[in-house]
Amino acid sequence: MYPSLFLIPVPLGETEPSKVLPSYNREVILSIRHFIVENVRTARRFLKQTDAGIVIDELTFYTLNKYTSPEEVSEFLKPIENGYSIGLISEAGCPAIADPGADVVAMAQQKNIKVVPLVGPSSILLALMASGFNGQNFAFHGYLPIENVARTRALKTLEQRIYSDNQTQLFIETPYRNTQLLEDILKNGRPLTKLCIAADITLESEWIQTLTVAEWRKKQRPNLSKRPCLFALYK
């Protein structure tokens, strides 16, 4: 196998890896001894779930977070220069998508290192697929502002893009603030604007529904507390 940076997806929650990841991913993982991860503990757990025979103590882990410097990232990639592939593992979902792993991939591209993205679950794409919204023109915005005035302004701006650009707007929130975000959307959104809420994607408790803002206002609010959710707006 040519020394490469493999982008290794992880289940979005307490889901058996074999249910959401191809068997080829396991083959790649078993061939790698160096991993760049957000959290060593959860990465080790994922690897053992993938194959119980993996000897964790034989692996090398490099921790990546918002404090990791470009110099450290460059050092993380050194094993490739010596002929060893590296695996990049996110906390959940696909590496480098709304994820600090993007910095590692950017550095690898600068160094002309082969980057290999593996197939796996992306909450953004899965939610878009199930929403019924425009899948040819869409934008993901990550987290909206926390402060009320700024968030209201952001929601109105995104809603305007739905109508002016025919563009689906997707965003997320910290699980414990999901309920407040939903209330803000329903308070400020146009009645005919459509809202899709996608919660616990790929989990046993998965729940995805699309309604207009007016319909959501009449409906009993779903319990979104502490559940990973993705919100999407369209016309």
NUGU-5319 format. One record per residue: residue number from 1; residue in one letter; x, y, z of N, C-alpha, C in turn. Coordinates in Angstrom, 1 decimal, always signed. Example, Ala and Ser with C-alpha at 12.3 -4.5 7.8 and 13.67 -1.06 7.14 Angstrom:
2
num:residuo:n.x:n.y:n.z:ca.x:ca.y:ca.z:c.x:c.y:c.z
1:a:+13.2:-5.7:+7.8:+12.3:-4.5:+7.8:+13.2:-3.3:+7.8
2:s:+12.8:-2.2:+7.1:+13.7:-1.1:+7.1:+12.9:+0.0:+7.9
END
This chain:
235
num:residuo:n.x:n.y:n.z:ca.x:ca.y:ca.z:c.x:c.y:c.z
1:m:+0.8:-1.2:+0.0:+0.0:+0.0:+0.0:+0.9:+1.2:+0.0
2:y:+0.6:+2.2:-0.9:+1.4:+3.4:-1.0:+1.2:+4.2:+0.2
3:p:+2.3:+4.7:+0.9:+2.1:+5.5:+2.1:+1.2:+6.7:+1.8
4:s:+0.1:+6.8:+2.6:-0.9:+7.8:+2.4:-1.5:+8.3:+3.7
5:l:-2.2:+9.4:+3.6:-3.0:+9.9:+4.7:-4.4:+9.4:+4.5
6:f:-4.9:+8.4:+5.3:-6.3:+7.9:+5.1:-7.2:+8.6:+6.0
7:l:-8.3:+9.1:+5.5:-9.3:+9.8:+6.3:-10.4:+8.8:+6.7
8:i:-10.4:+8.4:+7.9:-11.2:+7.3:+8.4:-12.4:+7.7:+9.2
9:p:-13.6:+7.5:+8.5:-14.9:+7.9:+9.2:-15.2:+7.1:+10.4
10:v:-16.0:+7.6:+11.3:-16.3:+7.0:+12.6:-17.9:+7.1:+12.7
11:p:-18.5:+6.1:+13.3:-20.0:+6.1:+13.5:-20.4:+7.4:+14.2
12:l:-21.6:+7.9:+13.9:-22.1:+9.1:+14.5:-22.6:+9.0:+15.9
13:g:-22.5:+7.8:+16.5:-23.0:+7.6:+17.9:-22.7:+6.1:+18.2
14:e:-23.6:+5.6:+19.1:-23.4:+4.2:+19.6:-24.0:+3.3:+18.6
15:t:-23.3:+3.2:+17.4:-23.7:+2.3:+16.4:-22.6:+1.3:+16.1
16:e:-22.9:+0.1:+15.8:-21.9:-0.9:+15.5:-21.2:-0.4:+14.2
17:p:-19.8:-0.3:+14.2:-19.2:+0.1:+13.0:-19.5:-0.6:+11.7
18:s:-19.8:-2.0:+11.8:-20.1:-2.8:+10.7:-21.4:-2.4:+10.0
19:k:-22.3:-1.6:+10.7:-23.6:-1.2:+10.2:-23.5:+0.0:+9.3
20:v:-22.4:+0.8:+9.5:-22.3:+2.1:+8.8:-21.0:+2.3:+8.0
21:l:-20.1:+1.3:+8.2:-18.8:+1.4:+7.5:-18.5:+0.2:+6.7
22:p:-17.9:+0.4:+5.5:-17.5:-0.7:+4.6:-16.5:-1.6:+5.2
23:s:-16.4:-2.9:+4.8:-15.4:-3.8:+5.4:-14.0:-3.4:+4.9
24:y:-13.9:-2.7:+3.8:-12.6:-2.2:+3.3:-11.9:-1.3:+4.3
25:n:-12.8:-0.5:+5.0:-12.2:+0.4:+6.0:-11.4:-0.4:+7.1
26:r:-12.0:-1.5:+7.5:-11.3:-2.3:+8.5:-9.9:-2.8:+8.0
27:e:-9.9:-3.2:+6.7:-8.6:-3.6:+6.1:-7.6:-2.5:+6.2
28:v:-8.0:-1.3:+5.8:-7.1:-0.2:+5.9:-6.6:+0.1:+7.3
29:i:-7.5:+0.1:+8.3:-7.2:+0.3:+9.7:-6.1:-0.7:+10.2
30:l:-6.3:-2.0:+9.8:-5.4:-3.0:+10.3:-4.0:-2.8:+9.7
31:s:-3.9:-2.1:+8.6:-2.6:-1.9:+8.0:-1.8:-0.7:+8.5
32:i:-2.5:+0.1:+9.4:-1.9:+1.4:+9.9:-1.5:+1.3:+11.3
33:r:-0.3:+1.9:+11.6:+0.2:+1.9:+13.0:+0.3:+3.3:+13.6
34:h:+0.0:+4.3:+12.8:+0.1:+5.7:+13.2:-1.3:+6.4:+13.0
35:f:-1.8:+7.1:+14.0:-3.1:+7.7:+13.9:-3.1:+9.1:+14.5
36:i:-3.7:+10.0:+13.7:-3.9:+11.4:+14.2:-5.4:+11.5:+14.7
37:v:-5.6:+11.8:+15.9:-6.9:+11.7:+16.5:-7.3:+12.9:+17.3
38:e:-8.6:+13.2:+17.5:-9.0:+14.3:+18.4:-8.9:+13.8:+19.9
39:n:-9.3:+12.6:+20.1:-9.3:+12.1:+21.5:-8.8:+10.7:+21.5
40:v:-7.7:+10.5:+22.2:-7.0:+9.1:+22.1:-7.9:+8.1:+22.7
41:r:-8.6:+8.4:+23.8:-9.5:+7.4:+24.4:-10.6:+6.9:+23.5
42:t:-11.3:+7.8:+22.9:-12.4:+7.4:+22.0:-11.9:+6.8:+20.7
43:a:-10.7:+7.2:+20.3:-10.1:+6.6:+19.1:-9.8:+5.1:+19.3
44:r:-9.2:+4.9:+20.5:-8.8:+3.5:+20.9:-10.1:+2.6:+20.9
45:r:-11.1:+3.2:+21.5:-12.4:+2.4:+21.6:-12.9:+2.1:+20.3
46:f:-12.9:+3.0:+19.3:-13.4:+2.8:+18.0:-12.5:+1.7:+17.3
47:l:-11.3:+1.8:+17.5:-10.4:+0.8:+16.8:-10.6:-0.6:+17.4
48:k:-10.9:-0.7:+18.7:-11.2:-2.1:+19.3:-12.5:-2.6:+18.8
49:q:-13.5:-1.6:+18.6:-14.8:-2.1:+18.1:-14.7:-2.5:+16.6
50:t:-13.7:-1.9:+15.9:-13.5:-2.3:+14.5:-12.9:-3.7:+14.4
51:d:-12.0:-4.0:+15.3:-11.4:-5.3:+15.3:-10.8:-5.5:+16.7
52:a:-11.4:-6.5:+17.4:-10.9:-6.8:+18.8:-9.5:-7.2:+18.9
53:g:-9.0:-7.7:+17.8:-7.6:-8.2:+17.8:-6.5:-7.1:+17.7
54:i:-6.9:-5.9:+17.5:-5.9:-4.8:+17.4:-5.2:-4.6:+18.7
55:v:-3.9:-4.6:+18.7:-3.1:-4.4:+19.9:-2.8:-2.9:+20.0
56:i:-3.6:-2.2:+20.9:-3.5:-0.7:+21.0:-2.1:-0.3:+21.4
57:d:-1.4:-1.0:+22.2:-0.1:-0.6:+22.7:+0.9:-0.6:+21.6
58:e:+0.6:-1.2:+20.5:+1.6:-1.2:+19.3:+1.3:+0.0:+18.4
59:l:+0.3:+0.8:+18.7:+0.0:+1.9:+17.9:+0.5:+3.3:+18.4
60:t:+0.7:+4.2:+17.5:+1.2:+5.5:+18.0:+0.0:+6.5:+17.7
61:f:-0.3:+7.4:+18.7:-1.4:+8.3:+18.5:-0.8:+9.8:+18.6
62:y:-1.3:+10.6:+17.8:-1.0:+12.1:+17.8:-2.3:+12.8:+18.0
63:t:-2.3:+13.6:+19.1:-3.6:+14.3:+19.4:-3.7:+15.6:+18.7
64:l:-4.8:+15.8:+18.0:-5.1:+17.0:+17.3:-6.3:+17.8:+17.9
65:n:-6.1:+19.1:+18.2:-7.2:+19.9:+18.6:-7.0:+21.3:+18.2
66:k:-7.8:+22.3:+18.7:-7.7:+23.6:+18.2:-6.4:+24.3:+18.6
67:y:-5.7:+23.7:+19.6:-4.4:+24.3:+20.0:-3.2:+23.8:+19.3
68:t:-3.4:+22.7:+18.5:-2.3:+22.1:+17.7:-1.7:+23.1:+16.7
69:s:-0.4:+23.3:+16.8:+0.2:+24.3:+15.9:+0.5:+23.6:+14.5
70:p:+0.7:+24.4:+13.5:+1.1:+23.9:+12.2:+2.4:+23.1:+12.2
71:e:+3.3:+23.5:+13.1:+4.6:+22.8:+13.3:+4.3:+21.4:+13.8
72:e:+3.4:+21.3:+14.7:+3.1:+20.0:+15.3:+2.4:+19.1:+14.2
73:v:+1.5:+19.7:+13.5:+0.8:+18.9:+12.4:+1.9:+18.4:+11.4
74:s:+2.8:+19.2:+11.1:+3.9:+18.8:+10.2:+4.7:+17.6:+10.7
75:e:+4.9:+17.6:+12.0:+5.6:+16.5:+12.7:+4.7:+15.2:+12.7
76:f:+3.4:+15.4:+12.8:+2.5:+14.2:+12.8:+2.6:+13.5:+11.5
77:l:+2.9:+14.2:+10.4:+2.9:+13.6:+9.1:+4.3:+12.9:+8.7
78:k:+5.3:+13.1:+9.6:+6.6:+12.5:+9.4:+6.7:+11.0:+9.1
79:p:+5.8:+10.2:+9.7:+5.9:+8.8:+9.4:+5.7:+8.4:+7.9
80:i:+4.9:+9.3:+7.2:+4.7:+9.0:+5.8:+6.0:+9.1:+5.0
81:e:+6.9:+10.1:+5.4:+8.2:+10.2:+4.8:+9.0:+9.0:+5.0
82:n:+8.7:+8.2:+6.0:+9.5:+7.0:+6.3:+8.8:+5.7:+5.8
83:g:+7.7:+5.9:+5.0:+7.0:+4.8:+4.3:+5.9:+4.2:+5.1
84:y:+5.4:+4.9:+6.1:+4.2:+4.4:+6.9:+3.0:+5.3:+6.6
85:s:+1.9:+4.7:+6.4:+0.6:+5.4:+6.2:+0.1:+5.9:+7.6
86:i:-0.7:+6.9:+7.5:-1.3:+7.5:+8.7:-2.8:+7.5:+8.6
87:g:-3.5:+7.3:+9.7:-5.0:+7.4:+9.7:-5.4:+8.6:+10.4
88:l:-6.3:+9.4:+9.9:-6.9:+10.5:+10.5:-8.3:+10.2:+11.0
89:i:-8.5:+10.2:+12.3:-9.8:+9.8:+12.9:-10.5:+11.0:+13.6
90:s:-11.7:+11.2:+13.2:-12.5:+12.3:+13.8:-13.2:+11.7:+15.1
91:e:-13.9:+12.6:+15.8:-14.7:+12.1:+17.0:-15.9:+11.4:+16.5
92:a:-16.5:+11.9:+15.4:-17.7:+11.3:+14.8:-17.8:+11.7:+13.4
93:g:-18.3:+10.8:+12.6:-18.5:+11.2:+11.2:-17.3:+11.2:+10.4
94:c:-17.2:+12.1:+9.4:-16.1:+12.1:+8.4:-15.1:+13.1:+8.8
95:p:-13.8:+12.7:+8.8:-12.7:+13.7:+9.1:-12.7:+14.9:+8.2
96:a:-12.3:+16.0:+8.7:-12.1:+17.2:+7.9:-13.4:+17.9:+7.5
97:i:-14.6:+17.4:+7.9:-15.8:+18.0:+7.6:-16.4:+18.6:+8.9
98:a:-16.3:+20.0:+9.0:-16.7:+20.6:+10.3:-15.8:+20.0:+11.4
99:d:-14.5:+19.9:+11.1:-13.6:+19.1:+12.0:-12.2:+19.7:+11.8
100:p:-11.4:+19.7:+12.9:-10.0:+20.2:+12.8:-9.1:+19.4:+11.9
101:g:-9.6:+18.2:+11.5:-8.8:+17.4:+10.6:-8.5:+18.1:+9.3
102:a:-9.3:+19.1:+9.0:-9.1:+19.8:+7.7:-7.7:+20.4:+7.6
103:d:-7.1:+20.8:+8.8:-5.8:+21.4:+8.8:-4.7:+20.4:+8.5
104:v:-5.0:+19.1:+8.9:-4.0:+18.1:+8.6:-4.1:+17.8:+7.1
105:v:-5.3:+17.7:+6.5:-5.4:+17.4:+5.1:-4.8:+18.6:+4.3
106:a:-5.0:+19.8:+4.7:-4.4:+20.9:+4.0:-2.8:+20.8:+4.0
107:m:-2.3:+20.5:+5.1:-0.8:+20.3:+5.2:-0.3:+19.1:+4.3
108:a:-1.1:+18.0:+4.3:-0.7:+16.9:+3.5:-0.7:+17.3:+2.0
109:q:-1.7:+18.1:+1.6:-1.8:+18.5:+0.2:-0.6:+19.4:-0.2
110:q:-0.2:+20.2:+0.8:+1.0:+21.1:+0.6:+2.2:+20.3:+0.4
111:k:+2.3:+19.2:+1.1:+3.5:+18.3:+1.1:+3.4:+17.3:+0.0
112:n:+2.4:+17.4:-0.9:+2.2:+16.4:-2.0:+2.0:+15.0:-1.5
113:i:+1.4:+14.8:-0.3:+1.1:+13.5:+0.2:-0.2:+13.0:-0.3
114:k:-0.3:+11.8:-0.7:-1.5:+11.2:-1.2:-2.6:+11.1:-0.1
115:v:-3.7:+11.7:-0.3:-4.8:+11.7:+0.6:-5.9:+10.8:+0.1
116:v:-6.4:+9.9:+1.0:-7.4:+8.9:+0.6:-8.6:+9.0:+1.5
117:p:-9.7:+9.5:+1.0:-10.9:+9.6:+1.9:-11.7:+8.3:+1.8
118:l:-12.0:+7.7:+2.9:-12.8:+6.5:+3.0:-14.2:+6.7:+3.2
119:v:-15.1:+5.8:+2.7:-16.5:+6.0:+2.8:-17.0:+5.8:+4.2
120:g:-17.9:+6.7:+4.6:-18.5:+6.7:+5.9:-19.6:+7.7:+6.1
121:p:-20.3:+7.7:+7.3:-21.5:+8.5:+7.5:-21.1:+10.0:+7.7
122:s:-21.8:+10.9:+7.0:-21.7:+12.3:+7.1:-23.1:+12.8:+7.5
123:s:-23.3:+13.4:+8.7:-24.6:+13.8:+9.1:-25.1:+14.9:+8.2
124:i:-24.2:+15.7:+7.6:-24.6:+16.8:+6.7:-25.3:+16.2:+5.5
125:l:-24.7:+15.3:+4.8:-25.2:+14.7:+3.6:-26.4:+13.9:+3.8
126:l:-26.4:+13.1:+4.9:-27.5:+12.2:+5.2:-28.8:+13.0:+5.5
127:a:-28.6:+14.1:+6.3:-29.7:+15.0:+6.6:-30.3:+15.6:+5.3
128:l:-29.4:+16.1:+4.5:-29.8:+16.7:+3.2:-30.5:+15.7:+2.3
129:m:-30.0:+14.5:+2.3:-30.7:+13.4:+1.5:-32.1:+13.2:+1.9
130:a:-32.3:+13.2:+3.3:-33.6:+12.9:+3.8:-34.6:+14.1:+3.9
131:s:-34.1:+15.3:+3.7:-34.9:+16.5:+3.9:-35.9:+16.7:+2.8
132:g:-35.6:+16.3:+1.5:-36.4:+16.7:+0.4:-36.0:+18.1:-0.2
133:f:-34.9:+18.6:+0.3:-34.5:+20.0:-0.1:-33.6:+19.9:-1.3
134:n:-33.2:+21.1:-1.8:-32.3:+21.2:-3.0:-30.9:+20.6:-2.6
135:g:-30.6:+19.5:-3.3:-29.3:+18.9:-3.1:-28.2:+19.3:-4.1
136:q:-28.6:+20.2:-5.0:-27.6:+20.7:-6.0:-27.0:+22.0:-5.6
137:n:-27.7:+22.7:-4.7:-27.2:+24.0:-4.3:-27.5:+24.1:-2.8
138:f:-26.5:+24.0:-2.0:-26.7:+24.0:-0.5:-25.4:+24.6:+0.1
139:a:-25.6:+25.0:+1.4:-24.4:+25.5:+2.2:-24.6:+25.1:+3.6
140:f:-23.4:+24.7:+4.2:-23.4:+24.3:+5.6:-22.6:+25.4:+6.3
141:h:-23.2:+25.8:+7.4:-22.7:+27.0:+8.2:-22.1:+26.6:+9.5
142:g:-22.1:+25.4:+9.9:-21.6:+25.0:+11.3:-22.6:+25.6:+12.3
143:y:-21.9:+26.2:+13.3:-22.7:+26.8:+14.5:-23.1:+28.2:+14.2
144:l:-24.3:+28.6:+14.5:-24.8:+30.0:+14.4:-24.3:+30.7:+15.7
145:p:-24.4:+32.1:+15.7:-24.0:+32.8:+16.9:-24.8:+32.5:+18.1
146:i:-24.2:+32.6:+19.2:-25.0:+32.2:+20.5:-25.8:+33.4:+20.9
147:e:-25.3:+34.6:+20.8:-26.0:+35.8:+21.2:-27.3:+36.0:+20.4
148:n:-28.4:+36.3:+21.1:-29.7:+36.3:+20.5:-29.8:+37.2:+19.3
149:v:-29.4:+38.5:+19.4:-29.5:+39.4:+18.3:-28.7:+39.0:+17.1
150:a:-27.5:+38.5:+17.3:-26.7:+38.0:+16.2:-27.2:+36.8:+15.6
151:r:-27.8:+35.9:+16.4:-28.4:+34.6:+15.9:-29.6:+34.9:+15.0
152:t:-30.4:+35.8:+15.5:-31.6:+36.2:+14.8:-31.3:+36.8:+13.4
153:r:-30.2:+37.7:+13.4:-29.8:+38.3:+12.2:-29.2:+37.2:+11.2
154:a:-28.5:+36.2:+11.8:-28.0:+35.1:+11.0:-29.1:+34.3:+10.4
155:l:-30.1:+34.0:+11.2:-31.2:+33.2:+10.7:-32.0:+33.9:+9.5
156:k:-32.2:+35.2:+9.7:-32.9:+35.9:+8.6:-32.0:+36.0:+7.4
157:t:-30.7:+36.1:+7.5:-29.8:+36.1:+6.4:-29.9:+34.8:+5.6
158:l:-29.8:+33.7:+6.4:-29.9:+32.4:+5.7:-31.2:+32.1:+5.1
159:e:-32.3:+32.6:+5.7:-33.6:+32.4:+5.1:-33.7:+33.2:+3.8
160:q:-33.1:+34.4:+3.8:-33.1:+35.2:+2.5:-32.4:+34.5:+1.4
161:r:-31.3:+33.7:+1.7:-30.6:+33.0:+0.7:-31.4:+31.9:+0.1
162:i:-32.3:+31.3:+0.9:-33.2:+30.3:+0.3:-34.0:+30.8:-0.9
163:y:-34.5:+32.0:-0.7:-35.4:+32.6:-1.7:-34.6:+33.3:-2.8
164:s:-33.5:+33.9:-2.5:-32.7:+34.7:-3.5:-31.8:+33.8:-4.3
165:d:-31.3:+32.7:-3.7:-30.3:+31.9:-4.4:-30.8:+30.4:-4.6
166:n:-32.0:+30.1:-4.2:-32.5:+28.8:-4.3:-31.6:+27.8:-3.7
167:q:-31.1:+28.1:-2.5:-30.0:+27.4:-1.8:-30.5:+26.8:-0.5
168:t:-30.3:+25.5:-0.3:-30.6:+24.9:+1.0:-29.6:+25.4:+2.1
169:q:-30.0:+25.7:+3.3:-29.2:+26.2:+4.3:-29.1:+25.2:+5.5
170:l:-27.9:+24.7:+5.8:-27.8:+23.7:+6.9:-26.9:+24.2:+8.0
171:f:-27.2:+23.9:+9.3:-26.4:+24.3:+10.4:-26.7:+23.4:+11.6
172:i:-25.9:+23.5:+12.6:-25.9:+22.7:+13.8:-25.9:+23.5:+15.0
173:e:-26.1:+22.9:+16.2:-26.0:+23.6:+17.4:-25.5:+22.6:+18.5
174:t:-25.0:+23.1:+19.5:-24.6:+22.2:+20.7:-25.9:+21.6:+21.2
175:p:-25.8:+20.3:+21.4:-27.1:+19.5:+21.8:-27.9:+20.2:+22.9
176:y:-27.3:+20.7:+23.9:-28.1:+21.3:+25.0:-28.7:+22.6:+24.6
177:r:-28.4:+23.2:+23.5:-29.0:+24.4:+23.0:-30.0:+24.2:+21.8
178:n:-30.2:+23.0:+21.5:-31.1:+22.7:+20.3:-32.5:+23.3:+20.5
179:t:-33.1:+23.1:+21.7:-34.4:+23.6:+21.9:-34.6:+25.1:+21.7
180:q:-33.6:+25.8:+22.2:-33.6:+27.3:+22.1:-33.5:+27.7:+20.6
181:l:-32.6:+27.0:+19.9:-32.4:+27.3:+18.5:-33.7:+27.0:+17.7
182:l:-34.4:+25.9:+18.0:-35.7:+25.6:+17.3:-36.7:+26.7:+17.6
183:e:-36.8:+27.2:+18.9:-37.7:+28.3:+19.2:-37.4:+29.5:+18.4
184:d:-36.1:+29.8:+18.3:-35.7:+31.0:+17.5:-36.1:+30.9:+16.0
185:i:-35.9:+29.7:+15.5:-36.3:+29.5:+14.1:-37.8:+29.7:+13.9
186:l:-38.6:+29.2:+14.8:-40.0:+29.2:+14.7:-40.5:+30.7:+15.0
187:k:-39.8:+31.4:+15.8:-40.2:+32.7:+16.1:-39.9:+33.7:+15.0
188:n:-38.8:+33.5:+14.3:-38.4:+34.4:+13.3:-38.6:+34.0:+11.8
189:g:-38.9:+32.7:+11.6:-39.0:+32.2:+10.2:-40.3:+32.6:+9.5
190:r:-40.3:+32.7:+8.2:-41.5:+32.9:+7.5:-42.4:+31.6:+7.6
191:p:-43.7:+31.8:+7.6:-44.6:+30.7:+7.8:-44.4:+29.6:+6.7
192:l:-44.1:+29.9:+5.5:-44.0:+28.9:+4.4:-42.6:+28.4:+4.2
193:t:-41.6:+28.9:+4.9:-40.3:+28.4:+4.9:-40.3:+27.0:+5.5
194:k:-39.6:+26.0:+4.8:-39.6:+24.7:+5.3:-38.4:+24.4:+6.2
195:l:-38.6:+23.7:+7.3:-37.5:+23.4:+8.2:-37.5:+21.8:+8.4
196:c:-36.3:+21.3:+8.2:-36.0:+19.9:+8.4:-35.2:+19.7:+9.7
197:i:-35.6:+18.9:+10.6:-34.8:+18.6:+11.8:-34.4:+17.1:+11.7
198:a:-33.1:+16.9:+11.7:-32.6:+15.5:+11.6:-31.8:+15.2:+12.9
199:a:-32.3:+14.3:+13.7:-31.7:+14.0:+15.0:-31.3:+12.6:+15.1
200:d:-30.1:+12.4:+15.8:-29.6:+11.0:+16.0:-29.5:+10.2:+14.7
201:i:-28.9:+10.8:+13.7:-28.8:+10.2:+12.4:-27.9:+8.9:+12.5
202:t:-28.4:+7.8:+11.9:-27.9:+6.4:+11.9:-28.0:+5.7:+13.2
203:l:-28.6:+6.3:+14.3:-28.8:+5.6:+15.5:-30.2:+5.0:+15.6
204:e:-30.4:+4.1:+16.6:-31.7:+3.5:+16.7:-32.8:+4.5:+16.9
205:s:-32.4:+5.6:+17.5:-33.4:+6.7:+17.8:-33.5:+7.7:+16.7
206:e:-33.0:+7.4:+15.6:-33.0:+8.4:+14.4:-34.4:+8.9:+14.2
207:w:-34.5:+10.3:+14.0:-35.8:+10.9:+13.8:-35.5:+12.1:+12.8
208:i:-36.2:+12.1:+11.7:-36.0:+13.2:+10.7:-37.4:+13.6:+10.2
209:q:-37.7:+14.9:+10.2:-39.0:+15.4:+9.7:-38.8:+16.7:+9.1
210:t:-39.6:+16.9:+8.0:-39.6:+18.2:+7.3:-41.1:+18.8:+7.4
211:l:-41.2:+20.0:+7.8:-42.5:+20.7:+7.9:-42.3:+22.2:+7.6
212:t:-43.3:+22.9:+7.2:-43.2:+24.3:+7.1:-43.1:+24.9:+8.6
213:v:-42.6:+26.1:+8.7:-42.5:+26.8:+10.0:-43.9:+26.9:+10.6
214:a:-44.9:+27.2:+9.8:-46.3:+27.3:+10.3:-46.7:+26.0:+10.8
215:e:-46.4:+24.9:+10.2:-46.8:+23.5:+10.6:-46.0:+23.2:+11.9
216:w:-44.8:+23.5:+12.0:-44.0:+23.3:+13.2:-44.6:+24.0:+14.4
217:r:-45.1:+25.2:+14.2:-45.6:+26.0:+15.2:-46.8:+25.4:+15.9
218:k:-47.6:+24.6:+15.1:-48.8:+24.0:+15.5:-48.5:+22.6:+16.2
219:k:-47.4:+22.1:+15.9:-47.0:+20.8:+16.4:-46.3:+20.8:+17.7
220:q:-46.5:+19.7:+18.5:-45.8:+19.6:+19.8:-44.3:+19.5:+19.5
221:r:-43.6:+20.3:+20.2:-42.1:+20.3:+20.0:-41.5:+19.0:+20.3
222:p:-40.6:+18.5:+19.4:-39.8:+17.3:+19.7:-38.8:+17.5:+20.8
223:n:-38.5:+16.5:+21.5:-37.5:+16.5:+22.5:-36.1:+16.4:+21.9
224:l:-35.4:+17.5:+21.8:-34.1:+17.5:+21.1:-32.9:+17.7:+22.1
225:s:-33.3:+17.7:+23.4:-32.2:+17.9:+24.4:-31.2:+16.8:+24.4
226:k:-29.9:+17.2:+24.3:-28.8:+16.3:+24.4:-28.7:+15.4:+23.2
227:r:-29.4:+15.7:+22.1:-29.4:+14.8:+20.9:-28.6:+15.6:+19.8
228:p:-27.7:+14.9:+19.1:-27.0:+15.6:+18.0:-28.0:+15.8:+16.9
229:c:-28.2:+17.1:+16.5:-29.2:+17.4:+15.5:-28.5:+18.3:+14.3
230:l:-29.2:+18.2:+13.2:-28.8:+19.0:+12.1:-30.1:+19.7:+11.6
231:f:-30.0:+21.0:+11.4:-31.2:+21.8:+11.0:-31.0:+22.2:+9.5
232:a:-32.1:+22.2:+8.7:-32.0:+22.6:+7.3:-33.2:+23.5:+7.0
233:l:-32.9:+24.5:+6.2:-34.0:+25.4:+5.8:-34.1:+25.5:+4.3
234:y:-35.3:+25.5:+3.8:-35.5:+25.6:+2.3:-36.9:+26.2:+2.1
235:k:-37.2:+26.5:+0.8:-38.5:+27.0:+0.5:-39.5:+26.0:+0.0
END
